[in-house]
Amino acid sequence: MPPHSVTIQIILVLFVATLVRSALGFGEALIAVPLLALVMPIEVAAPTAVLVSITVAFVIVIQDWRRIHINSALWLVAPTFLGIPVGLFLLKTLPEPIVEAILGVIVMAFSIYSLASRRNHELKDDRLAGFFGFTAGVLGGAYGMNGPPLAIYGSMRRWSAEHFRATLQAYFLPASLAGMAGYWFGGLWTPAVNRFYLISLPAVLAAIFLGRAINRRMQTRRFIYYVHVALTLIGAILLGKAFSVAN
């Protein structure tokens, strides 16, 4: 068993990450894995975070299945599995700082422009869902960062806060299950992962319900604003990581 202070840190990290995920529908990956990796091996931190992700997605899908845009979720999920092998190839061929810097610039530029612009860039249908799903698969396969393309897509579709949150979980559930299967076959789903998951489960469940309450209080326009602020922060984090590694 880890020291008591380490256990508390793990529970707090997963509580905060889950709260963000439950309130906004995405964003926990850049919180959970880097912070967990400070107190446990990355090969334990990553599958623990994915197991929590499965739990969050499952509970939200059960809670709010009526708010899921089923067609959108299907059009996003299917291309993801085509993008994952491409992402794995990029992981082996391109330096991670370069990809993180490019992604950070793109995400920040889009979000800052959306925050500053008075024009509403809206997608009326799911014709571009395949592109965003494929991109999410590429980034997920390479760096476990499916979220930003999905958040951009949801904001451009002008989904309400509740539909945004529920639809993204309908995407994350099969994607996370596939990721966990990979950890299983790779021998990384260990008793340590189960132990950390179980000790954090009460806090995770509490964060899911608290995040749902926060999400339901947000009006669509204000929610989209928060999404772009979160994406801007994610882009800045990616740029910071890229430059820190480069230096």
GUMAR-332959 format. One record per atom (N, C-alpha, C, CB): residue in one letter; y, x, z. Coordinates in pm, whole numbers, padded with zeros to 5 digits, always signed. Glycine has a CB too. Layout:
AYXZ/...
! end
This chain:
M-00120+00084+00000/M+00000+00000+00000/M+00125+00088+00000/M+00001-00095+00123/P+00230+00047-00074/P+00354+00125-00074/P+00427+00108+00058/P+00444+00084-00191/P+00519+00198+00091/P+00599+00181+00213/P+00672+00047+00212/P+00700+00296+00227/H+00703-00001+00333/H+00766-00132+00346/H+00898-00139+00267/H+00792-00164+00493/S+00978-00033+00271/S+01107-00033+00201/S+01088-00043+00049/S+01186+00094+00236/V+00985+00023-00002/V+00957+00017-00146/V+00915-00124-00185/V+00846+00118-00185/T+00832-00187-00102/T+00789-00325-00129/T+00909-00418-00136/T+00692-00374-00021/I+01003-00402-00045/I+01124-00486-00046/I+01205-00463-00173/I+01212-00457+00079/Q+01218-00336-00215/Q+01290-00306-00338/Q+01226-00372-00459/Q+01298-00155-00359/I+01093-00367-00466/I+01020-00427-00578/I+01045-00578-00582/I+00868-00398-00567/I+01036-00642-00467/I+01057-00787-00459/I+01200-00824-00500/I+01028-00838-00317/L+01298-00746-00454/L+01438-00774-00489/L+01463-00757-00638/L+01531-00682-00410/V+01409-00651-00696/V+01428-00627-00839/V+01370-00743-00920/V+01361-00494-00882/L+01249-00783-00887/L+01185-00891-00963/L+01253-01026-00937/L+01036-00899-00927/F+01308-01045-00818/F+01383-01167-00790/F+01509-01174-00878/F+01422-01175-00641/V+01586-01065-00880/V+01711-01064-00959/V+01680-01077-01108/V+01791-00934-00932/A+01580-01002-01156/A+01544-01008-01298/A+01500-01148-01337/A+01434-00907-01329/T+01420-01211-01252/T+01373-01347-01280/T+01487-01447-01275/T+01264-01388-01181/L+01579-01430-01184/L+01694-01519-01174/L+01775-01516-01303/L+01782-01481-01054/V+01799-01395-01355/V+01872-01381-01482/V+01795-01448-01595/V+01897-01232-01516/R+01665-01422-01601/R+01581-01481-01706/R+01580-01633-01697/R+01438-01427-01698/S+01568-01688-01577/S+01561-01832-01561/S+01694-01899-01589/S+01514-01866-01422/A+01804-01834-01556/A+01936-01892-01578/A+01979-01884-01724/A+02039-01822-01491/L+01954-01768-01788/L+02000-01748-01926/L+01890-01763-02030/L+02061-01612-01938/G+01765-01743-01988/G+01653-01751-02082/G+01605-01618-02133/G+01692-01835-02196/F+01677-01510-02103/F+01641-01377-02150/F+01711-01275-02062/F+01680-01356-02301/G+01684-01146-02089/G+01762-01040-02026/G+01697-00967-01911/G+01887-01095-01980/E+01577-01014-01869/E+01518-00951-01750/E+01456-00816-01779/E+01414-01042-01692/A+01419-00790-01905/A+01346-00666-01937/A+01428-00542-01905/A+01305-00665-02084/L+01558-00546-01937/L+01643-00430-01912/L+01682-00417-01766/L+01769-00438-01998/I+01647-00516-01684/I+01669-00506-01540/I+01541-00460-01471/I+01715-00642-01483/A+01431-00529-01501/A+01309-00508-01424/A+01246-00372-01447/A+01209-00615-01457/V+01215-00341-01573/V+01136-00220-01599/V+01209-00092-01558/V+01101-00213-01747/P+01336-00070-01597/P+01403+00055-01555/P+01413+00070-01403/P+01542+00061-01614/L+01441-00040-01333/L+01455-00030-01187/L+01321-00015-01118/L+01528-00153-01132/L+01219-00087-01166/L+01086-00070-01109/L+01034+00071-01130/L+00989-00171-01169/A+01069+00129-01244/A+01021+00265-01276/A+01076+00370-01180/A+01058+00301-01419/L+01181+00334-01104/L+01235+00428-01006/L+01147+00439-00883/L+01375+00386-00964/V+01063+00336-00859/V+00982+00336-00736/V+00832+00327-00765/V+01024+00220-00648/M+00794+00321-00892/M+00653+00318-00929/M+00635+00377-01067/M+00597+00174-00923/P+00515+00421-01103/P+00492+00475-01237/P+00522+00371-01344/P+00347+00524-01251/I+00574+00416-01459/I+00611+00325-01566/I+00489+00248-01617/I+00676+00401-01680/E+00370+00310-01612/E+00249+00241-01660/E+00206+00129-01566/E+00136+00341-01677/V+00265+00125-01445/V+00245+00012-01354/V+00363-00085-01365/V+00229+00061-01207/A+00484-00031-01379/A+00603-00115-01385/A+00601-00208-01506/A+00728-00027-01390/A+00566-00155-01623/A+00572-00236-01746/A+00476-00355-01743/A+00541-00149-01867/P+00346-00335-01712/P+00258-00452-01706/P+00291-00549-01593/P+00116-00407-01692/T+00345-00496-01481/T+00387-00587-01373/T+00499-00678-01422/T+00433-00507-01249/A+00596-00620-01493/A+00707-00699-01546/A+00659-00802-01648/A+00812-00608-01610/V+00561-00765-01731/V+00510-00859-01830/V+00433-00972-01763/V+00419-00786-01931/L+00358-00941-01658/L+00285-01045-01585/L+00383-01144-01522/L+00195-00982-01477/V+00493-01093-01469/V+00598-01181-01416/V+00659-01264-01529/V+00707-01099-01343/S+00680-01201-01644/S+00736-01271-01760/S+00648-01389-01802/S+00754-01175-01878/I+00517-01369-01801/I+00423-01477-01834/I+00439-01592-01736/I+00277-01424-01834/T+00450-01559-01609/T+00465-01662-01506/T+00594-01741-01525/T+00463-01599-01367/V+00704-01671-01549/V+00833-01737-01570/V+00826-01830-01690/V+00946-01633-01590/A+00774-01778-01801/A+00766-01860-01923/A+00676-01982-01903/A+00715-01777-02040/F+00563-01962-01837/F+00468-02072-01816/F+00530-02182-01732/F+00340-02020-01749/V+00593-02145-01621/V+00653-02245-01532/V+00763-02322-01604/V+00709-02179-01404/I+00849-02249-01678/I+00961-02316-01746/I+00910-02408-01857/I+01058-02212-01804/V+00808-02363-01930/V+00752-02447-02036/V+00694-02575-01976/V+00643-02370-02115/I+00624-02564-01863/I+00570-02682-01797/I+00682-02773-01747/I+00478-02642-01681/Q+00786-02712-01689/Q+00897-02789-01635/Q+00973-02865-01744/Q+00993-02697-01560/D+01004-02795-01851/D+01103-02845-01947/D+01049-02852-02090/D+01225-02757-01945/W+00922-02888-02105/W+00863-02889-02239/W+00933-02988-02332/W+00716-02923-02229/R+00994-03092-02275/R+01065-03188-02361/R+01191-03128-02424/R+01103-03311-02280/R+01240-03020-02368/R+01363-02958-02419/R+01336-02844-02517/R+01446-02908-02304/I+01211-02818-02547/I+01176-02711-02640/I+01194-02759-02784/I+01030-02664-02617/H+01265-02680-02864/H+01269-02704-03008/H+01140-02645-03066/H+01399-02640-03075/I+01039-02728-03081/I+00906-02680-03118/I+00907-02607-03252/I+00808-02797-03125/N+00970-02666-03353/N+00972-02603-03486/N+01039-02466-03481/N+01044-02692-03587/S+01150-02457-03409/S+01221-02329-03397/S+01132-02225-03329/S+01352-02345-03319/A+01066-02266-03221/A+00979-02173-03148/A+00867-02122-03238/A+00919-02241-03024/L+00806-02212-03316/L+00697-02170-03406/L+00747-02075-03514/L+00632-02293-03470/W+00863-02106-03571/W+00918-02019-03676/W+00960-01883-03621/W+01038-02086-03742/L+00990-01876-03492/L+01023-01747-03430/L+00898-01669-03392/L+01111-01768-03307/V+00796-01738-03340/V+00677-01669-03289/V+00594-01607-03401/V+00591-01766-03209/A+00567-01682-03506/A+00475-01635-03610/A+00516-01499-03670/A+00466-01738-03721/P+00642-01479-03711/P+00681-01350-03768/P+00682-01236-03667/P+00817-01362-03831/T+00687-01272-03538/T+00687-01168-03435/T+00563-01080-03445/T+00696-01232-03296/F+00449-01144-03468/F+00324-01069-03472/F+00315-00980-03597/F+00205-01164-03468/L+00395-01012-03699/L+00405-00923-03815/L+00499-00806-03785/L+00455-01001-03938/G+00597-00831-03700/G+00694-00726-03669/G+00644-00624-03568/G+00818-00786-03618/I+00550-00663-03483/I+00502-00572-03378/I+00444-00442-03436/I+00397-00641-03293/P+00356-00447-03539/P+00305-00320-03595/P+00415-00233-03653/P+00201-00348-03703/V+00517-00296-03712/V+00630-00219-03764/V+00702-00149-03650/V+00729-00310-03842/G+00718-00221-03539/G+00782-00161-03423/G+00704-00044-03367/G+00801-00264-03317/L+00572-00057-03363/L+00488+00053-03316/L+00500+00174-03407/L+00341+00008-03306/F+00511+00149-03537/F+00530+00258-03633/F+00664+00329-03609/F+00523+00205-03779/L+00770+00249-03588/L+00901+00308-03561/L+00899+00390-03433/L+01007+00199-03552/L+00825+00341-03333/L+00815+00411-03205/L+00761+00552-03225/L+00726+00333-03108/K+00669+00566-03321/K+00606+00695-03344/K+00685+00785-03439/K+00468+00675-03399/T+00778+00727-03516/T+00845+00804-03622/T+00993+00830-03597/T+00829+00733-03752/L+01062+00739-03529/L+01206+00755-03509/L+01237+00789-03363/L+01281+00627-03551/P+01332+00881-03340/P+01372+00911-03202/P+01430+00786-03135/P+01476+01026-03199/E+01384+00760-03014/E+01428+00640-02942/E+01579+00631-02924/E+01361+00634-02808/P+01651+00743-02891/P+01797+00732-02873/P+01869+00681-02997/P+01853+00867-02834/I+01821+00719-03116/I+01886+00674-03239/I+01873+00523-03255/I+01826+00746-03362/V+01752+00473-03234/V+01729+00329-03247/V+01807+00252-03141/V+01578+00297-03236/E+01808+00303-03017/E+01881+00235-02910/E+02031+00232-02940/E+01855+00304-02776/A+02084+00343-02994/A+02226+00348-03026/A+02261+00248-03136/A+02266+00490-03069/I+02178+00242-03240/I+02203+00148-03350/I+02197+00005-03300/I+02101+00169-03465/L+02094-00025-03222/L+02078-00160-03168/L+02195-00195-03077/L+01946-00174-03093/G+02234-00100-02992/G+02345-00125-02900/G+02474-00155-02974/G+02366-00006-02810/V+02503-00081-03081/V+02625-00104-03159/V+02622-00241-03225/V+02642+00006-03266/I+02507-00276-03286/I+02495-00405-03355/I+02512-00521-03258/I+02359-00415-03427/V+02442-00515-03144/V+02449-00623-03046/V+02590-00637-02990/V+02349-00600-02932/M+02653-00524-02955/M+02788-00528-02900/M+02888-00579-03002/M+02830-00389-02853/A+02877-00531-03127/A+02971-00572-03231/A+02963-00722-03255/A+02945-00496-03362/F+02841-00775-03264/F+02824-00918-03287/F+02881-00999-03171/F+02677-00952-03307/S+02849-00957-03049/S+02890-01035-02932/S+03040-01028-02908/S+02816-00986-02809/I+03097-00910-02922/I+03242-00897-02903/I+03317-00976-03009/I+03285-00748-02908/Y+03269-00968-03134/Y+03331-01047-03241/Y+03321-01197-03211/Y+03265-01015-03377/S+03205-01240-03164/S+03186-01382-03133/S+03276-01427-03018/S+03039-01410-03099/L+03296-01339-02920/L+03383-01372-02808/L+03530-01378-02851/L+03366-01270-02695/A+03568-01289-02944/A+03708-01281-02985/A+03744-01380-03095/A+03740-01142-03031/S+03645-01418-03175/S+03672-01504-03291/S+03687-01649-03250/S+03560-01490-03395/R+03773-01720-03320/R+03788-01863-03298/R+03699-01945-03391/R+03933-01903-03315/R+03635-01878-03484/R+03547-01947-03576/R+03408-01964-03514/R+03537-01870-03710/N+03347-02076-03540/N+03212-02102-03491/N+03110-02070-03599/N+03198-02248-03444/H+03033-01965-03577/H+02929-01927-03672/H+02801-02001-03632/H+02907-01771-03676/E+02769-02103-03705/E+02659-02189-03665/E+02553-02196-03774/E+02709-02329-03633/L+02427-02185-03732/L+02314-02206-03823/L+02270-02351-03808/L+02196-02108-03792/K+02265-02421-03919/K+02234-02564-03915/K+02084-02592-03912/K+02295-02632-04035/D+02002-02495-03952/D+01857-02518-03958/D+01785-02388-03925/D+01814-02572-04099/D+01652-02388-03942/D+01568-02274-03901/D+01531-02183-04018/D+01442-02325-03834/R+01607-02186-04126/R+01569-02106-04242/R+01572-01956-04214/R+01661-02137-04358/L+01654-01913-04120/L+01662-01770-04087/L+01580-01734-03964/L+01806-01730-04066/A+01506-01829-03909/A+01428-01803-03788/A+01326-01692-03812/A+01357-01931-03742/G+01264-01689-03930/G+01165-01586-03960/G+01223-01447-03949/G+01109-01607-04097/F+01346-01429-03998/F+01411-01297-03991/F+01432-01256-03846/F+01545-01299-04066/F+01485-01347-03765/F+01511-01314-03624/F+01381-01293-03547/F+01595-01425-03558/G+01279-01373-03578/G+01150-01354-03512/G+01087-01222-03547/G+01057-01467-03547/F+01095-01185-03675/F+01040-01056-03719/F+01114-00941-03651/F+01049-01043-03872/T+01247-00950-03646/T+01327-00846-03582/T+01292-00835-03434/T+01477-00875-03598/A+01273-00950-03369/A+01233-00948-03228/A+01097-00880-03211/A+01229-01090-03171/G+01005-00905-03305/G+00874-00841-03299/G+00883-00690-03316/G+00784-00898-03406/V+00968-00647-03409/V+00986-00503-03431/V+01038-00436-03304/V+01084-00477-03549/L+01143-00494-03246/L+01202-00434-03126/L+01109-00447-03006/L+01336-00500-03095/G+01033-00555-03002/G+00936-00571-02893/G+00823-00472-02904/G+00881-00711-02891/G+00771-00452-03026/G+00663-00358-03045/G+00705-00215-03018/G+00610-00368-03184/A+00831-00184-03049/A+00878-00047-03030/A+00925-00020-02888/A+00990-00017-03127/Y+01007-00111-02834/Y+01074-00081-02708/Y+01070-00195-02606/Y+01216-00046-02735/G+00992-00301-02634/G+00984-00412-02540/G+01112-00489-02526/G+00943-00362-02408/M+01195-00492-02632/M+01326-00559-02625/M+01331-00675-02724/M+01440-00459-02654/N+01248-00775-02705/N+01249-00891-02794/N+01376-00974-02780/N+01128-00978-02765/G+01437-00972-02663/G+01539-01069-02627/G+01664-01076-02712/G+01579-01043-02494/P+01733-00964-02742/P+01862-00974-02811/P+01860-01053-02942/P+01913-00839-02838/P+01766-01029-03036/P+01767-01110-03159/P+01748-01258-03132/P+01659-01062-03254/L+01665-01292-03034/L+01641-01432-03001/L+01765-01496-02941/L+01523-01445-02905/A+01835-01422-02855/A+01957-01474-02794/A+02065-01495-02899/A+02007-01379-02684/I+02077-01403-02993/I+02174-01419-03101/I+02141-01544-03183/I+02176-01294-03192/Y+02012-01562-03213/Y+01971-01677-03292/Y+02001-01807-03219/Y+01822-01668-03325/G+01964-01815-03092/G+01989-01935-03014/G+02137-01968-03003/G+01930-01920-02877/S+02221-01865-02991/S+02365-01889-02981/S+02420-01940-03114/S+02439-01761-02939/M+02368-01889-03225/M+02414-01934-03357/M+02361-02073-03392/M+02372-01835-03464/R+02251-02114-03330/R+02202-02250-03350/R+02275-02350-03260/R+02051-02256-03323/R+02359-02298-03170/R+02438-02380-03079/R+02350-02472-02992/R+02537-02464-03158/W+02238-02416-02945/W+02155-02493-02853/W+02226-02509-02720/W+02018-02424-02833/S+02200-02619-02653/S+02251-02637-02518/S+02182-02537-02425/S+02228-02783-02468/A+02238-02520-02306/A+02180-02424-02211/A+02034-02455-02182/A+02260-02423-02080/E+02003-02583-02162/E+01866-02621-02127/E+01771-02601-02245/E+01863-02766-02081/H+01814-02638-02367/H+01728-02619-02484/H+01711-02470-02516/H+01788-02693-02606/F+01817-02393-02498/F+01812-02249-02521/F+01707-02186-02429/F+01950-02185-02497/R+01718-02216-02302/R+01627-02159-02201/R+01483-02198-02228/R+01668-02204-02060/A+01459-02326-02254/A+01322-02374-02272/A+01260-02321-02401/A+01319-02527-02272/T+01337-02320-02510/T+01283-02276-02639/T+01248-02128-02637/T+01383-02304-02752/L+01332-02048-02574/L+01302-01904-02566/L+01176-01879-02485/L+01419-01828-02506/Q+01151-01961-02383/Q+01028-01941-02305/Q+00905-01978-02386/Q+01033-02023-02174/A+00918-02078-02475/A+00806-02113-02564/A+00776-01997-02658/A+00839-02240-02644/Y+00876-01914-02685/Y+00853-01791-02762/Y+00791-01684-02674/Y+00985-01740-02824/F+00849-01663-02556/F+00807-01551-02472/F+00665-01567-02420/F+00903-01534-02356/L+00619-01690-02401/L+00487-01710-02343/L+00377-01649-02431/L+00460-01858-02323/P+00363-01685-02558/P+00258-01620-02640/P+00285-01473-02663/P+00246-01690-02774/A+00413-01435-02677/A+00444-01293-02700/A+00404-01209-02579/A+00594-01276-02729/S+00432-01260-02458/S+00397-01186-02336/S+00246-01183-02314/S+00466-01248-02214/L+00178-01293-02348/L+00032-01295-02337/L-00030-01189-02429/L-00023-01434-02373/A+00025-01177-02550/A-00024-01074-02642/A+00001-00934-02585/A+00044-01088-02780/G+00119-00916-02525/G+00149-00787-02465/G+00057-00754-02349/G+00292-00783-02418/M+00026-00854-02267/M-00063-00832-02154/M-00204-00802-02201/M-00063-00953-02061/A-00246-00866-02310/A-00378-00836-02367/A-00385-00690-02410/A-00408-00929-02487/G-00274-00641-02465/G-00269-00500-02502/G-00283-00408-02382/G-00140-00469-02574/Y-00217-00443-02272/Y-00231-00363-02150/Y-00375-00368-02097/Y-00133-00412-02042/W-00438-00485-02110/W-00577-00500-02066/W-00668-00407-02145/W-00623-00646-02081/F-00656-00412-02277/F-00741-00329-02361/F-00709-00180-02345/F-00728-00369-02507/G-00585-00152-02307/G-00546-00013-02285/G-00577+00038-02146/G-00400+00002-02311/G-00637-00047-02061/G-00673-00006-01927/G-00558+00002-01829/G-00739+00124-01933/L-00445-00064-01863/L-00326-00055-01778/L-00308-00177-01687/L-00203-00039-01864/W-00392-00278-01703/W-00389-00392-01611/W-00479-00358-01494/W-00435-00527-01682/T-00421-00299-01392/T-00495-00239-01281/T-00479-00321-01153/T-00449-00096-01258/P-00559-00293-01050/P-00540-00360-00921/P-00400-00342-00864/P-00642-00309-00822/A-00337-00228-00891/A-00200-00206-00843/A-00103-00306-00905/A-00155-00062-00874/V-00121-00334-01033/V-00037-00433-01101/V-00054-00569-01035/V-00071-00441-01252/N-00178-00608-01011/N-00205-00737-00947/N-00143-00744-00807/N-00357-00762-00939/R-00151-00635-00734/R-00100-00632-00597/R+00052-00651-00597/R-00138-00500-00527/F+00123-00576-00680/F+00269-00588-00685/F+00311-00727-00735/F+00329-00479-00775/Y+00236-00779-00830/Y+00265-00913-00881/Y+00252-01018-00771/Y+00172-00947-00999/L+00143-01011-00696/L+00117-01113-00594/L+00217-01106-00478/L-00024-01096-00541/I+00256-00986-00438/I+00351-00978-00327/I+00490-01026-00368/I+00359-00834-00275/S+00520-01021-00498/S+00652-01065-00545/S+00652-01211-00589/S+00698-00977-00659/L+00535-01274-00599/L+00524-01408-00658/L+00610-01512-00586/L+00380-01452-00656/P+00612-01519-00451/P+00699-01620-00387/P+00845-01603-00426/P+00686-01611-00236/A+00894-01479-00430/A+01034-01455-00469/A+01057-01492-00615/A+01072-01308-00445/V+00961-01462-00701/V+00971-01495-00843/V+00981-01647-00863/V+00851-01439-00921/L+00895-01721-00794/L+00897-01867-00806/L+01029-01925-00755/L+00780-01928-00729/A+01079-01870-00645/A+01207-01916-00592/A+01319-01890-00692/A+01239-01846-00458/A+01316-01773-00756/A+01419-01737-00855/A+01413-01828-00978/A+01404-01591-00897/I+01292-01868-01017/I+01277-01958-01133/I+01349-02090-01107/I+01127-01984-01164/F+01325-02148-00990/F+01386-02278-00959/F+01536-02266-00934/F+01318-02340-00837/L+01580-02156-00873/L+01723-02135-00853/L+01792-02115-00988/L+01749-02013-00760/G+01730-02037-01076/G+01787-02015-01209/G+01795-02144-01290/G+01704-01914-01285/R+01695-02230-01273/R+01698-02360-01343/R+01818-02443-01298/R+01568-02438-01318/A+01844-02442-01167/A+01959-02518-01115/A+02090-02464-01171/A+01961-02513-00961/I+02101-02330-01180/I+02221-02269-01237/I+02234-02306-01384/I+02217-02114-01220/N+02124-02297-01458/N+02125-02327-01601/N+02172-02470-01628/N+01985-02306-01660/R+02127-02564-01547/R+02159-02705-01570/R+02305-02739-01543/R+02071-02792-01485/R+02373-02651-01472/R+02514-02675-01442/R+02608-02622-01551/R+02550-02612-01309/M+02552-02550-01648/M+02635-02486-01750/M+02655-02579-01870/M+02572-02354-01795/Q+02779-02595-01912/Q+02809-02664-02036/Q+02779-02570-02153/Q+02956-02712-02039/T+02748-02627-02268/T+02702-02547-02382/T+02802-02439-02419/T+02677-02636-02502/R+02929-02474-02430/R+03030-02377-02472/R+03040-02261-02373/R+03167-02445-02487/R+03042-02294-02245/R+03049-02191-02141/R+02922-02108-02140/R+03074-02253-02004/F+02808-02173-02161/F+02681-02102-02163/F+02677-02000-02276/F+02565-02200-02176/I+02719-02038-02395/I+02722-01946-02509/I+02812-01826-02478/I+02771-02018-02638/Y+02922-01852-02409/Y+03010-01743-02366/Y+02935-01645-02277/Y+03134-01799-02292/Y+02860-01697-02179/Y+02784-01611-02089/Y+02677-01533-02165/Y+02719-01695-01979/V+02615-01596-02264/V+02514-01528-02345/V+02575-01407-02414/V+02452-01624-02449/H+02693-01425-02473/H+02756-01313-02544/H+02803-01204-02448/H+02874-01363-02627/V+02846-01243-02330/V+02881-01142-02228/V+02757-01062-02190/V+02943-01210-02102/A+02645-01132-02169/A+02520-01063-02134/A+02475-00970-02246/A+02409-01164-02103/L+02487-01016-02371/L+02450-00931-02484/L+02540-00808-02495/L+02455-01012-02614/T+02668-00825-02467/T+02760-00711-02468/T+02717-00608-02363/T+02905-00758-02441/L+02681-00655-02244/L+02635-00564-02138/L+02505-00493-02180/L+02613-00640-02006/I+02414-00568-02243/I+02289-00508-02289/I+02317-00400-02393/I+02195-00615-02348/G+02408-00430-02487/G+02445-00330-02587/G+02504-00205-02524/G+02543-00388-02685/A+02589-00224-02423/A+02649-00110-02354/A+02542-00028-02281/A+02755-00157-02255/I+02445-00095-02219/I+02336-00025-02150/I+02255+00058-02249/I+02244-00126-02076/L+02226+00000-02366/L+02149+00072-02468/L+02226+00194-02517/L+02116-00020-02585/L+02356+00178-02541/L+02436+00293-02583/L+02440+00400-02475/L+02578+00249-02618/G+02456+00357-02349/G+02457+00453-02240/G+02326+00530-02230/G+02484+00382-02109/K+02213+00459-02245/K+02083+00527-02243/K+02071+00626-02357/K+01969+00425-02250/A+02115+00585-02475/A+02104+00672-02593/A+02183+00800-02574/A+02152+00600-02719/F+02308+00788-02525/F+02391+00906-02508/F+02343+00994-02393/F+02534+00865-02485/S+02289+00933-02288/S+02239+01013-02176/S+02119+01097-02217/S+02201+00922-02058/V+02031+01040-02300/V+01916+01115-02349/V+01959+01223-02446/V+01816+01021-02416/A+02055+01190-02532/A+02103+01285-02632/A+02168+01407-02568/A+02202+01217-02727/N+02233+01383-02452/N+02301+01494-02384/N+02211+01564-02286/N+02424+01444-02313/
! end
